């Protein structure tokens, strides 16, 4: 069972970068929660642990201490960026990172960019606490810029957030070599075509009484020939209805003329 530590950056009293109505801490938490949900739902033998699952504040040392104590196999810290000019996506490892951290960064970066698209700011190395103090392969991702209008607009789209989540999920799965869960085949329940469904009972009885169907095999698929018969019966009934209406109109017109004649005779 692989243990994946997902760190949602900032939180609580620390909102992270804030601009254009977006708080970094909110995006980080949403992405982290859904990474856990999708990884555990889609892949076998993986457990996802979170630095935080709600909007709380944690010191950086508490985050890495918990991840190290849990014996996590990898750590991914989720962030959004600010102050980046044209915006885009970038990822970070420690300045003297292990080969496994470099491989994790490569798998994540490639997968996220493939899903997200846009400006690729590259795979970088920096002396950041989350990647320095973690005892396992660790990468920090910066998922677009909240203070770049084009990026902020994208971060407000569910499709873009899904792309970020799916990119992280795919990257982790690729690095760890996870196996997808097999879809369970749902049992096929065959219905009795001779028994009408409860929701259609009244309508079935009515169309049968009116001669559109013969009352047999209510659950059977209708053929084009049967559809033609029903349509023809409908056509004949409509023609009869129109003829009856025309007859009623003609009778009413004759009656009105008769009344008008009597009226003129009376007046003279």
Secondary structure as GFF3:
##gff-version 3
##sequence-region A 1 268
A	DSSP	beta_strand	2	8	.	.	.	ID=ss1
A	DSSP	beta_strand	18	19	.	.	.	ID=ss2
A	DSSP	beta_strand	22	23	.	.	.	ID=ss3
A	DSSP	alpha_helix	24	42	.	.	.	ID=ss4
A	DSSP	beta_strand	46	50	.	.	.	ID=ss5
A	DSSP	alpha_helix	60	70	.	.	.	ID=ss6
A	DSSP	beta_strand	74	81	.	.	.	ID=ss7
A	DSSP	beta_strand	89	93	.	.	.	ID=ss8
A	DSSP	alpha_helix	99	116	.	.	.	ID=ss9
A	DSSP	beta_strand	120	125	.	.	.	ID=ss10
A	DSSP	alpha_helix	129	132	.	.	.	ID=ss11
A	DSSP	beta_strand	137	145	.	.	.	ID=ss12
A	DSSP	alpha_helix	149	155	.	.	.	ID=ss13
A	DSSP	alpha_helix	158	176	.	.	.	ID=ss14
A	DSSP	three_ten_helix	198	200	.	.	.	ID=ss15
A	DSSP	alpha_helix	201	209	.	.	.	ID=ss16
A	DSSP	alpha_helix	224	267	.	.	.	ID=ss17
###
